[in-house]
Amino acid sequence: MSRIFDALRRSEMDRNPDDGNPASPGNAAPASPADAALSGANSQAASPADAALDAASGAAVPPVAAPAAPAMDEKLAELMRTARDAKGMPDFSQLRPAIGGEVEPEPAAAEAAKAVEPALDLSKLKRINVTATPTSRLVALTSEKALGAEKFRVLGARLSNIRLSSKLNILQVTSSVVGEGKTLTSVNLAMTLARRFDQKVLLAEGDLRKPAVCKMLGLSMKPGIGEWWDHPEIPVTDYILRIGDTGMCLLPAGDVAQPASVLQSQRIADLFQELARQFDWVIIDTPPLLPMADSNLWSRISDGTLMVVRKGVVSRTALKKAVESLDNPKMVGVVLNDASDYDRVNYYDQYYTPRGERPAGA
């Protein structure tokens, strides 16, 4: 602060050289710092209010001579620089002007704004058509009146009920060993949720070593997770395919050179968290739990695991070993495959047809 008063004193002496002795009867009292600043902005004497106050106190009110404006501008600039240096005030003259007249956001705010992406527009995704035959057993697509299709609707309803009490956006579908029907379950469930429940569903090929979803849908191998991994500059939406005009989409596995490195990365976890914000459901068709560890890695990303068990394929010992292999089990249910031979194609027709119109034996 002493530096500020020294600057003010030098300013007054430069302005009135004869005022070296403020106590002399012929000289006016030195102006205060506030008066010095005001005299630069106003070329007038003290205000009537100030004069009245000074008269009441018995002090004379001498006129204050107004210095030249350019000289005072220089003095005020010097005072501001002195005050800024003494108090550590920022030099606002060095601030970079905002582009387009707008204030540039802080880096943290920019990152937070970037994290909130707009809702995914399915109409902008690449659309493909699938041709499933009755032998493919995609009942949700080819035989909606079959008993198998009704079972998938029941499964979809039960999973939706679970979501009412706990988070379940990313669902892992797996099995103990090969050949239990996990891919068939994944595709039928995804199609059911999209068509019958009017949901936006992403089906991801999580078996990065031997993907099977594209083949089941009658598609050739498509680029997907592997290509997204190799080319970070390309958004993942360039690899997501929309199935017809439904709400079901497909993220193929693509060509993955090192599946374990991909699944262990934080990048793949962040990707699926973002996808979960864009879709109502993210269903991952993962490899069997035995003997590979890939499904265990997928379980850390998923909100829940749906286990597919096929009658006559897996032993009780293998099933127990598979479940125990999960480091963080989040089991939401078990689908028992091939549990009954009762599967009539015209289930709906037989159920809703009046009794008198049913065929014999129905």
N, C-alpha and C positions, 0 to 999 in steps of 0.2 A: 504493500500500500504506500510505503514511503516513496517509491518510484513514481507513483501516480501524482502525489502532491508535489514532488519536485518538478514534474512536467508541467503541472498547473501553474506553479510559481514562475517557471521560465516563460510560460505563455503570457502571464500578466505583465511581467517586466518588459518583454519584447513589445507588447502592445502599448504600454504607458511607461516610457523610460524615466519620466520625472517622478514616478510614484515609488521611488526606492525606499522612502521613509513613510510608511502608512500612518505614523502617529503625528506627522506635521499637520498644523491646523489648516493649511491651504490645500491639502490633498484629500481626495475621497478615500473612504475605506475600501480595501481590495475586495473585488467581487468573489463570491463563493464559487465552488466548482459548478453548482447548478446554474448560477448567474452567468458564468463564462460560457456554458453550453447554450443557454437560452439566448445570449447576446449574439451568437453566431447565426441563430435562426431568425431572430427578430432584430431589426435595426431601430428599436424604439427604446425609450426610457422605461423605468419600472412601472408596473401597472398601477392604476388608482388604488386597488386593494392593498398592494404592498406599501404604497405611499401612506395610506391611512394607518396601517399597522406601525410603520416606522414613526409617523407623527405622534401616535399614541404613546410610543415608548420614548419619545423625546429625542430621537435621532434624526439628523438631517438626511434628506433624500437627494443626493447629488445625481445629476444626469450621468448616464453611462454612455460614453462615446462608442459608436458602432464602428468596428474595424472593417476593412475591405473584405468582401466575401471570399475571394480566393485565398487570402492569407488565413482567415479563420477556418476554411475547409482543410487546409494543410495542418493547422494546429489540432483540429478535432480528429483528423486521421491519425496524427501522432499520439494523441491521448488514447484513442481506441487501441492502437497497437501496443502502447505501454500497458494498458489495463489487461489486454489479452495475454501478454507475456507474463504479467505478474500473477494472474489468477489461473493460468492454464486453459483459457477459453479456446474453443476450436476456431480455426481460421475459415469462416464460412465462404470467403472469396475463393478458396481452393477446391470447394466442392464441385464435382462434375455435374453439369446440368443434365436433367432427365431427358431421355429421348422422347420426342413428341409431346413434351410438356407433362409427362406422367412420371411419378416417382417409381424408380426401379425397386422391385421387391427384394427383401433380404434373401440370401441363399437358402436358409432353412424354410422360409415361407414358400419359395419357389418349388422346393422339393416336395413340400406338403401338398401344394396345389397340383403338382404333377401326379402324385400318388392317387388322387381322386379322379379317376378316368370316367368319361361319360359312358352311359349304358351302351352295350354292344348292339349294333343294328344288324340283325340277321340278313336283311335284304342285301347288304353289301358284301356278304360272304360268297365265295364261289359255290355254286350249286351243282350237285351231282344227283343222278337218279340211280337207284339200285334195283336190280331184278332178282328177286328171291323166288325160288321154286318151292312147291309144297314139300319136297324132300329135304329142304334146308332147315325145316322145323322152326322157321321164324314166324310163329303163329301170330304174333302181335302185328305182323305186316300182311300175312297172306290168309289167315283163318281167324278173324276176330270173334267168330261165334263158337270157336272150339273151346273145349274145357281147359286146354292148356293156356289159351289167351285169358280166360277168366282167372286162372290161378295167378298169372302175372299182374292182373288188375288188383287182386287181393293183396299181393305182395307190395305193389305200389301204394295201396291205401295204408297198409301197416307201417311202411317206412315213413309215409307222410305224417302219420300219427306220432311217431317217435320224434319227429322234428318239432312237435308242439311243446315238448318238454326239454329237449336238448339240441345242441348244434349238430346238424347232419347235412352238410352241403357237399362234402367230398366223400364219396362212398367207394371203398375198395371191394372188388369182387374177386375172390380167390378160391382155391381148393387145396386139398392135401397133395394129390398127385395128378398126373396128366390123365385126361379122359373122363373127367367127372362132369363136364358140361358148364364150366364157368363162363366161357366166351358166349355160349348160347344164352345163358342166363343174363349176361351183361347186355347183349344186343336187344333181347326181348324186353327187358326191364326198361332200358333207355327209350325204346320206341313207345312203350306203353305210357310212360310218364309224359312223353312229348305229345302223343296223339290223344290219349284219353284224359289226361290231367291238365292239358294245355300248359305245359311247363317248357322252359328253355333248358335243354339237356345237352351236355357235352359228354360224349363217349370217347375216352382216351385209350389208345392202345398202350397199356402199361407193360406188356411183355416185349421188352426192347430186343430180346434175343430171337424170339420166334413169334412175331405178331400174327394174329389170326383173324382179327375183326374184318379187315379189308377183304380177305378171301371169303369169309362167310357172307359178306354183302355182295359178292360177285365183282369186286373191284381188284384192279392190279395194285401193286405196291405204290404207295403215294409218299411224297416227302412230308416230313412232320417234325417230330421232336429232335431227331438227329440233325436235320438241316438247320433247325432253329438254334441248336446248340453250337453248330459250327459257324453260324453267321449271326452274331448278336445284333447286327444293325438292322436285320429284317424282323418286323413284328410277327408275333406268333399267329396273328389273325390271317396272315397270308397263307398259312398252312391248314387252317380250320375249314372244313368242308360242310356245307349244309345238305342234309338229306332231303331232296325234293323240296316241297313247300311246307314241311313240318318244322317243329321247333327243335328237332334233333340234329346235332352237329357231331362231326367226327374229327378228332385230332389223331392222325396216324402216327405210328412209331417212327417211320422213315428209316434211314440208314444210320445206326448208332454204332460207333467203333468201340467205345468203352462204356457199356451200360452202368457198371458199378460207379465209375467216376461221376457220371451224370446224376445218378440217384442219390449219391452222398453229398451233392453240392447244395449250397444254400440257394443257388440260382433257380434250380428246379422247384424248390419249395416255394420260393417267392412267386414263381410263375403260376403255380396252381392255386395259391392264395388269391392272386389277381383274377384268375379264371373263375374262382368261386364267387367273386363279386359280380361277375358279368353273367353268370348262368344260375338258374335255380338249382340245378343238380350238376355235379361233375362225377361221372361214374368211370372208374379206372379198372379196366380188365387186366389184372396183374397175373404174373406167372404162378404156378403152384408153389406152396410153401416148401415142399420137399422136391429136390435136394438143394435148390438155389436159395440164396439169401435176398433176392431182389424184392420179394413181397414184404419181407421184414422192413426193408428200406422204404417201401411205399407206405407202410402203415404209419410211419412218423408224419407223413404229409396228410393222411386221410383222417376224417372225423370218425369213421366207423368202418368195420369190416364185415362183409357178408360172406359167409362160408357156404360153398356148394359141396354137398356130399352125395355121391352117386351110389345107389344100392348095388352091392355085388362087386364094386371096383376097389374100394379102399377098406383096409382092415381097421379094427378098433385101435390096434396099437399104432398104426401109421397116423390115424386121425389124432390121437392123443399127442403123439410126438410133434405133429404139425402145429397144433394149437400152442403147445409149450414153446415152440421156436420163436414165437412173437415176443419181442422185448417189451412192447407196450400194447398189449391186446385191448382192442376196443370193439369187441364182438357185439353186433347188433342183431344177429339172427343167423339161422341155418336154413338153407334150401335143400330139402331132401329130393333128389332127382331120381326118376324112374321108380318111385315108391309104389305105383299102382299101374296096372295095365289098362285101367278104365280111362279111356281118352276118346271120346266120340267127337267127330268133326262137326256134327250138327247139334252140338250141345244146346245152344241157345234155342234153336228151332224146337227141339224136343222139350225143353223146359217150359217155354212160353206157349206152345201149341195146346189148344184145348184138348182134354183127355179123349173126347170122341173122335178127334181128327188125327190122333197119333197112329203111327203104323203099329201093326201087331207086335207085341213083345216089348214095346217101349214103355 
